[in-house]
Amino acid sequence: MHLEQVDLTGAQQTALATLYGKAMDFEKKDSVLQDRKAHEAVQRLDYDFAKLRTRGTDYTALGVRAKAYDTWVREYLDDHPGCTVLHLGCGLDTRVYRIDPPPSVRWYDIDMPDVIALRRRLFPQRDGAHLVACSVTDPHLLDDIAGDTTVLVIAEGLTPYLHAVDGLAMLRRITEHFPSGEMLFDGYGRWGVWLLQRYGCVKVSGAQVHWHIDDPREIERAVPGLHLDRELWYPSAPGMERHYSRLSRWLLRAVYHITPLRRLGRPLRFRFGTFPLACSEHDTLVPPRTR
């Protein structure tokens, strides 16, 4: 079998760690994500994954995070089957294959040119899915993407690698381009970013992390029309309870209500536009904010 050569560095190199973690999760009897395509992709790469310093606990954590995001994405697509999806900083994630969106969804996997080039070699083309080789902060990113539908923005694991000024400008361009939509992305607090910078694959790659989000309402104030809907929590996504023992669920619930610990790293959901800010009752442990 021909093996694909890999030459990713910096933040792009961390995409290999997340791919490998999901592939190793697939090999477990109690696999969380069951990501066969990730496992097949790893077999096709000529790369020493040991140097990324991923651990067994990382495999489960990566599977849990990705599956929770998948759940929230499916919920949005069920309600908006004609939407556009911007998968920002997609890396080597196989979400479009796991989700299998209907043909009515326009799906864009967006990342740097070297990452997209590797994606093209690893994964088959899929109807309705488009690859965009561009920085997510490029002011011209949306020039060739129609803004005539509601949009779902997915940015799993991306935001720490951006500078705040660039990330906020990116969010403003999206809210100006589309009439309404939802954004799902990770928010790491100041100490979460400090820890992430020292984390195995981030440290090994030489990537730098910058953007810390302690108070997500600062994003509301910086991006007109964007509203914080929830600070989410991976274990609270529907169907995730079977991956945690009763004791673990109790501990995680307790941690969620300790703000400094929760804000080390948690998913955030923002919405904008004219549709109601209604959410699934399963999405979070904190009641929706009142207005």
N, C-alpha and C positions, 0 to 999 in steps of 0.2 A: 504493500500500500504506500502510495506517495505521501510523504509527510510535508506539511506546510511549514516553511521557515517563519520565525517570529522575530520582529525587530521593533518592539514597542518599548518606550522609555517614559519616565516620569508618571504623571497621572494616568496616561493611557495604559501603562504597564499594570496598573491595579485592576484593569478589566480582566486580566488573565487570572488574577487571584479569585475574583468572584465567579468566573467561569469554572475554575478548578474546584472551588468549594461546592458548587452545585453538582458538578460531576461526581465528587466523592459522596455527597449526600445521596445521589442516585444509587450508589453501591450498597447503602445500608438497608437492612431488612425493614426498618421503620422509616424509610425515606420520607421526608416532609414534602419535597417539591416534585419528586419523581420526574426529573428533567432529563429525559433520554437524549434529547438533541445536544444538551451540554456535555453529556458523557461521551457521545459520539465525536463531538468536536475536539475534545481533549485528546482522544485517541489519534487524531489526525495532525496533531501539532508536534513539531520537533522542538521541544522546549523542556528545560529542567525546572519543573514546578516546585521542587524542593527549596529553591533559593528564595521563593516568595514567603516562606515561613508561615504558611497557613497551618492551623491546628484542627484537631477533630471537633472541638467546640465551635470553631468558625463555620464548619460545614453545616451544622444544624442552624446556627444563627443566620447564615446567609439564606438557607432554605426557608426559614420562618419569615424573614423580612420579605423575601420575594413572593411567597405565597400570600401574605397579607396584602401586599400591593396588588397582586393578581385579583384578589377578592374584591377590593375596592374598584379596580378597573372594570371588572365584569359588571358590577352594580351600575356603574355609570353608563356602560354600553347598553345594558338592558333598558335603561331609561332614555338613552339618546342614540338609537341605532344608526342615525345618519350623521354622526359627529365626525370631527377631525381629531386625531390623536397625535400629539407631539411627544415622542419619547426622547427626551433630551439627555445627552450623555449616555446613550443606550449601551455603550461598550459592546460586549459580546453576549449580552442577555438575549435569551430566546423567547421573550414574553409574547411576541406576536404569534408564535407557533403554539405556545401554551394556551393563550387566550382564544385563538382562532376566531377573530372578529368576523362579523358578517361582511359580505361584499360592499354593503352600503357605507362602511367605515373607511375613511381615508387615514391610513396609518403611516407616520413618518418616523423612521429610526434615524436619529441625528447624532453624529459624533465627528471627531477629527478625521481628516482624510486617511491617515494610516490605520485607524481602527476600522473605518468603513471598508477599506481595501481588504482587510483580513476577513471581515464579515462576508464579503462577496465570495471569498474562496471557501468559506466554511459552511455557509448556509444556503439552501436553495431559494430561488426567487419565489415570491408569493404574490398572488393577485391582490391588488389593493394596498400593498405595502411598498413604500418607497424609501430608498436609502439616500441620505443627504450628508455629503462629506463637507462639513463646515463647522466652525466653532459655534457653540450655542450662543455666544455673546456677539457674534458678527451682526452689525446693524442691518445687513441685507439678507439675513437668514430667511425672513418670511416673504421676500420679494416674489418668489415663484410658488407660494403656497396660498391657495384661495382662502379668504377670510369670511366666507358666506355661510358658515355653520357654527354651531357651538363647538367648543374645543375642550379636550381633556389633555392637560399637561402632566406628564410623568417625569420626575427627575429624581429617581431613587439613587441616593448616594452621591449626587452631583454637587450640591451647593457648597460644601466646605472647600472645594477646589477652585471656587470663584472668588474674586474680590467683591466685596459688598456692592460697590458702586456699579460694577459690571452686571452683577446678578440682578440688582434692582432695575437697571436700565432694560435688561432682557425681559423682566416681568412687565414693565410698562409697555414695551413694544407689543407684547402678546395681548394685553388687555385693550390696546388701541386697535389692534388688527382684527380681533374677533368680537362678535356682538355679546357673547356670554361664554361662560365656561367654568371649569374646575381645575385646580392645580393641586397635585400631590407631590410633596418633596420632603426630604429629611431636613430637620433643623437641629443642628448641634449647638449647644451653648458654649460659652467661652472655655469651660473646663473640658467639655466634650471634644472640642477642636484640639485642645492641648494634648489630650490622651490619644486622639486619632493620629496626630503628627508622629507619635512614638510607637504606633501600631506596626506590627511586622511588615506587611507588604507595602505600606505607605512609606515607612522608613527605608526599606530596601530599595524601592523605586526612585527615591530622591524627590518624590512629589512634595509639594508644599500646600498646606491647607490654610485658609484665611478667614472665610466668612463664618462668623459665629452668630447664632440667632438665639439670644436669651429671651427677649420679649417679642413674640411674633407680631404683636400689634404695631411694632415699629415698621413692619412691612406694610401694614394697612396705611400708615401715615405717609409712607414714601411712594406708594403706588395708588393713585386715585382710582376709586371704584372697586378696589380689591378688598375683600372682607374675610377675616379669619372665621372659619366655620368650626374647626375642631383641632385640638392637639390630640392626635390619635395614639394608639398603642397597639403594637403588633399582636399580642395575645388576645386582644378584644375583637379582632376581625372574625366574622362568622366562620364557624368550622374549625377554628384554631385551638379550641379548648382540648381537643383530643391529643395534642402534642405536648401538653403540660400536665403534670400531676396536680392533685388538688392543693398540695402544699405550695408548689411552684406558682399556681394561679393566685393563691392568697398572698404570697410574698410580692409577686409582680403588681398585684392590685395595690398593695401598701406602698410600694415604690412609686407608683404612678401619682399618688397623692402627696408625695414629698417633692415639691417643685424643683429644687436644685438637682435632685437625682433624675427626675423625669427629663429635665432639660439638658442632661448630658447628651442625649440623642433620642429623638422621637419624630414620627412622621407628622407633617402638618397638612391640613387641607384648607385651601382658600377657594372662594368662589367670587365671580363677578358677573354682572349683567342683570337681566330682568327676571330670571326664573326664581321661584321661591327657594330659600335656603333650607330645604327639608332634608333630613338625614335619616339613615337607618338607625334604629334604636340600638343596634349591636355595635356601632362603630366605636364607641368610646365609653370610658367610665365616668366622664364628666358631663353633666347636663349641658345642652346647647346654650350658648350665651343668649341673653335676652336683649332686645333692642328697644 
